[in-house]
């Protein structure tokens, strides 16, 4: 499937002044259920900008989100999130431990302009776990009970855009709907990725999700969407073996244990298609607590990071890029000695004139470690690990298409 995006409406395309607005965010954050604490509030801070903008428009704002999955430790109430949001936007944020019951509907009806109300975790409703077509989700209890209480729907949860659940795709079918500011930023970054004008494009791919990354590479090659693909981590090890390079018994054992050896024929096929893939020249291993580097042809030990020569080569290959996408760490980020490759590649990308996209996860942590002047040069930090990855792999993101259909129905027919 081609990398393409339909035209969708943003907050500037709909009059939201003094309206009652339902906002679907992604407050699914790491929590410590025993201490009752939020460990990382990055997503809440990001969505707070959309919520504050609506408050400044004198809208009555009702916020919905999921948190964890039933049965998981992180499946907790959103009361914590409402308190944290209250601190971030410096105003009283109401919370009710209900979603579609009489209490929640009463609170929504009585909510005044300029106020914010957070409803309970959407996943306490069984409908929210089921995926189906938007038209079907529009008929769920969640949508039928809540939609009549609102003038508009703002979808800000791009990180859940690959889900076809009622709170994401049902409301756009029955309410004028637009993308929030977080969603808009993600879409604009993706438009840079799919643009045919902004070349060359360089993708730096690593991390633990090897099969997903391989699928991304297959899509990029099929659509001729990448000018260079610089690979690191376990993904690089699979491609080195596909090239016939012996990376040592220890690394072959690691790949075997992780079930990745079976991906070698696919990697070999991609190489035979003429994919613009670069593999590491050297790597780093842990030798008695020290970082020791060696060429990939003479590996002795478990690979923990890319080496200095590879960093230098990859940095040179990024210099003339117009767009650089970095997704997944180059080494073992938990170890101080082996996060060097990831940080150095991020710095090299930001020293170019390219629009640089950090693909969430580890790169959010990397951004926090960078020099302030370099950090300002990051074009976009994606909070949407799964959705970004699936888009790059050529998957259709249901929430985007729901917004596009909603616009045809409510906004652009006028």
N, C-alpha and C positions, 0 to 999 in steps of 0.2 A: 504494500500500500504506500502511496506517495505521501511525503511530508507536506501536508496542506492544512490550512485553517480557514474556516468560513468567517465572514464578517459578523462581528457581534457588537452589541451596544455597551457603552460604558456609562458611568454616572452622569457625565456631561450631556448625555443624549436624552435624559428624562428629567422632568421637573419634579424634584423631590422636596421642594420647599413646603414645610408645615404638613407633611404627609405622614401617615402611619406606615412604617416600613419594616418589613421582616428581613433580617440579614442572616444569611447562612455563612458562618465562619468555620474555620478549622482550629478549634481550641484543643485538639488532640495532642497533648503535651506530656513529656515525661513527668510522672508524679511518684511521690513516696507515700503510698496509702497508709502505712503504719504511723508516719509522722504527720500525715495530713498536710504535706507540703508540695508545691510545684517546684520541680528541679530546674526546669528551663522554660522561661516565659517568652522566648523569642517570637513565637507565633502570636501570642496574645498582644504583644507590643506592636507587631505588624498590622494586625486587624484593628487595633485601637485607632489607627489613623482614619480608616473608613468610618468607624463609629463616630469619632469626634467630628468628622466633616458633616455627617448627617445631623448630629446634635446642633452644630453651628447653623444648619439650614432650618433649625427649629422643628425637626422631624421627631415623632415619637418612635423610638427605635427598640425593636424586639430582636434579641439575638438567640439563634439556635446553633447547636454544634453537637457532634458526637465526642466521646472520650472513651478510648479503649473498646474492648469487645466483651460481651457477656461471658463470664467465666474467667476473665483475666484479672490480675491484681490491679491493673490500671483502669478497670471499668468502675469509675467512681462518679460521684455527683459533680455538677458544674458549679456548686456553691463556692468552692475554692477559686474557680476561674473568675466568677463574678466579683469576688473580693479583690483579686489581683487587678482586674480590669478597672475597678473603682479607684485603686491606687494610681494606676497608670494615667487615666484620663482626669484624675483629680475631681471626681464628682461622685455623688451617691448613685450606685448602680443597684437596682432592685434584683432580687432573685426569687423564683418560686419553684418548689420541687414538684412541678407538674408540667405537662406539655399541652395536652388537648382536652383535659378535664374542665369542668365548670369553673374551678378556681383560676386556672391559667387563662381561660377565655375572659373571665371577669377582669382580671388584672390587665389584660391587653386592652379591653374596652375602656377601662378607666385611666390608662396611661396617658399622661399629658404631653404636649409638644415639648421637646427639649429633654425628655426623660429617657432613661435606658432600663430595659428589663431583660434579664437572662433567664431563659427557660431551662428546664432540666435536660440532662443527657438524652439526646434523641434516640439512642439505642436501647432505652428502656421500653420502646415500642417495637414489637416484633416486626412490623412492616418495614422498619428502617434497615433491617438486615437483608431483605430480599431485593434482588436486582431485577428490573423489568423495563419495558419500553416506557418512555415519558408519558405517553397517552394513558397507559395503564396505571402508572404511579400517580397521575392526577386524580385518580378515583379512590385513592387510599383514604382511610379515616384521617390520617395526619394532615393531608392537603385539604380535604373537604371541611374539616373542623376549623382550620386556621385561616385558609385563604380568604374567606369572606370578611375577615376582620381587618384586612390590609388594603392599602392603595397600591403598593408596589413591593417587589421582591428584589433584593440585592444579593447576588451570589458572589461571595468573596473567597470561597474555599477551593482554590485551584488545585491544591494538593489532594483533593478528593474527586477531581474532575473525571477520573477514570472509572468512577462508580456510577451506576445508574439507579440510585436510590431515591425514594420519594422527596426527601428534604433537598435534594440536589436538582433533580430533573422534573419533579411533579409540579412544583410551584410555577416554573416558567410557562407551563401550559395554560395556566388560568389567571396569571397576574402579569401586568407590565413588568418586565424583568431586565436588569442590567448587571454587568460585572462590576464588582467593587474594586477598590484601588489595588489590593494585593493581586487579585485575579488579573486586572488590567496590566500590571507590571510584568506578570508572568507571560501573558499573551504577547506583549510588545517585545519581550526577549525572544520568544519563539519565532516571531515574525522576522527577527534578525537572523535566526538560524535558517529559516526557509527561504529567505530572500535570495534571488538569483543574481542580484546586482552586487551584493557585498561579498566579494571574493578577494583573496583566498580565505577559506574557512578551515580552521584547525581544531580537531577534537582530541582532547587528552583524556584517555579512558583508563580507569583502574578499578580498584575496590574488589569486594568479595563476590559481587553478583556477576559471575563470569558468563553464565549462559545468557543473562539479560544483555550484557555488554556485547556479546557476540551477535545477538539478534539486532542490536543497534547498528553494529558495523555492517551487517548484511543489508540492512535497510539503507544506510548511508551510501553504500557501494552501488546498490541497485538504482538509487535515485541520483547518483553522482552528486551527492550533497556535500561531500567532504573533499578538500584538496590534500589534506594530510591527516592521518590518524596515528597519534603517538600513543602507544600502549605501555602499560606498567602493571605491576602486581601479578596476581595469579593469571590474569588474562594474558599477560606477556609470556608467562611460562608455557601456557598452552600453545601460543603461536611459535615460540622458539622450538618446541618439540615438533610442531607442524613443519618447520623449516629443516628439520633433521638435526638440530643442535642438541647435544647431550648435556642436560642441565644437572646431572647427578642423580644417584639413586634416592637420596633423601627427599629431593623435590618431587621426583616421580611418585614416591610413596605418598607424599602429602596430597598431590593431585588425585591419586588413586583413592585415597581415603575420603576425599571430598566428592568423588564421583565425577571428576572433570576430564579424565583421560578419554572418555567417549566423545568429547567435543573436538578432539584433534582432527578427525576427517573433515568436519565442517570448517575449521580454521584453515586447513590445507586448501579446501575448495575456494574459500574467499581469497586466499593468496593467488591462486591460479586464475582468478577473475581479474587480476591486475589491480587489486585494492591498494591504495596509497598508504600502506601500513608500515610503520617503523617500529622495530623491536629494540630493546635495550642492548647496548654494547657491553656494559658492565653492571654488576650488581654488588650489594653489600650483604654480608652475613654477620652473625653474632659469634665472635670468637672470645670466649672467657670474659664476656661483658664489654668487649671492645668492638667497634665497627671496623670490619676488614673488607676491603673492596677487591674485586677480581673480575676478569673478563668472563662473559657468559660461556665461553668455550672451555673454561677451566674452573668451573664452580665446585667448591668444596664446602658443603654446609647448607643449611636451610636459608633460602633467599628471603631477606627481610626488607629490602629497599632497592631502588635503582642506584647506580654508582655515579661518581662525579663526571665521568666522560659522557655518560648518557644525559645527565642534566645539562651539560654544556651543548651537546648536539641538539637535544630537544629545544633548548632555549633559542638556539640559532634558527631552527626550523619554524619557530613562532614569530620571528622578527617582522616579517612582511604581512602577517595576517590582518584581515579586516574584522574577523569575528573569531574568538577563541572560546570553546566550551570545555570546561574542566569538570569531569565527573568521576568520583571515586579516588581514594588515596593511592599514592605510588608505593607506599610501604606500610609497615606496622605503626600506625599513628600513636598507639598507646605507649610506645617506647621512644623516649627522647632522642636516642641515636638514630632511629629509623623513620622519623617523620621529616627528615631533612629533604628528601627528594620531593615530597609533596609541597613543602613550603617554598623550596627553590623554584619549582615549576610555576607555582602561583605568582611568585615575585617576578619571574621572567615574563610571564604573560602580561602582567600589569605595567611592565616597563616598555611595552610596545604601544602602538597607537590603536590597537584593536579594541573593539567592544568586547569585554570579557564577562562571560557568564560562569558563575560558580554554581555547580549543580548540587546544592544543598548538603545535608549530612555533615560529613567531615569538613567540608569547605567553609561551613559557617564558623567552625572552631578555628580553621586556618586564618580566616579573615580577621578574627580577633587577635591573632598573634602578629599580624603584619604592622609595619611602620604606618603611622597615621596617614601620611601623604600617599602611600601606595593603596591603603584601604579606601581612600576617597576615589580611586580610579576604577574600582570594581563597578562594571556596568550594571550587573544584576546578580543578586544572590537568590537562587531559587529555594523556596521552602517546600517545594513539591517533588520530593524524591521519586516516589512511585509514578506520579502522573508525568513528570518530565521524562523519566526513563522510558515509559510506555509510548509517549509521543515520538521520541527519537527512534523507537523500535517500529514505528509505522502504525501504531494502534490508534483507533478512533477514540476520542475522549467524549463520552456521552454528554457531560455537562456543557461543553462548548456548543454542541449541536442543539441542545435544548434551548440555550440562550439565543442562538441564531433563529430557531423556529419561533420562539416567543417574540422576537423583534419583528418578524414578518407578520405575525398575528396582531400585535398591539402597537408597535411603534412606526414601522416603515410603510404601513398601508395607508397612513394618513396623508 
